[in-house]
Amino acid sequence: MEVTITPEEMELLIEILEEHHRELLREISRTSHHEFKLVLRKKEKLLESVLLRLRAAHLVYA
């Protein structure tokens, strides 16, 4: 699937995802329930992967 967005939209999307990533890291550090922490870490790794690809794409098209 491909989605076309403008550079400004890309910047906004990255900014929003970075903020959510920071919040997720804080939530992981505050969580004591082991299974829930594992779920959050999996989500965090997926989000980090998406962010890396978006940043790379943004550098190419900026």
C-alpha positions in Angstrom: 0.0 0.0 0.0 1.2 3.5 -0.8 0.1 6.8 0.6 1.2 10.1 -0.8 1.6 12.9 1.6 3.2 16.4 1.4 6.5 17.2 3.1 4.6 19.3 5.7 2.2 16.4 6.4 5.3 14.1 6.8 6.8 16.5 9.3 3.6 16.6 11.3 3.2 12.8 11.2 6.8 12.3 12.4 6.3 14.9 15.2 3.1 13.2 16.4 4.7 9.7 16.3 7.8 10.9 18.1 5.7 12.4 20.9 3.7 9.2 21.2 7.0 7.2 21.3 8.2 9.3 24.2 4.9 8.8 26.0 5.1 5.1 25.4 8.7 4.9 26.8 7.5 6.7 29.9 4.6 4.2 30.3 6.9 1.3 29.9 9.2 2.6 32.6 6.3 3.1 35.0 4.6 -0.3 34.3 5.2 -3.1 36.8 3.0 -5.8 35.2 5.4 -8.0 33.3 3.0 -9.2 30.5 1.7 -5.7 29.9 5.3 -4.4 29.7 6.1 -6.9 27.1 3.1 -5.8 25.0 4.2 -2.2 25.3 7.8 -3.0 24.4 6.6 -4.8 21.2 4.4 -1.8 20.3 7.4 0.5 21.0 9.7 -1.5 18.7 7.1 -1.4 15.9 6.6 2.4 16.4 10.4 2.9 16.4 10.7 0.9 13.1 8.0 3.0 11.5 9.6 6.3 12.7 13.0 5.2 11.3 11.5 4.5 7.8 9.5 7.8 7.9 12.5 9.8 8.8 14.6 8.2 6.1 11.9 8.8 3.5 11.5 12.4 4.7 15.2 13.1 4.2 15.1 11.7 0.7 12.1 13.8 -0.4 12.7 16.9 1.6 
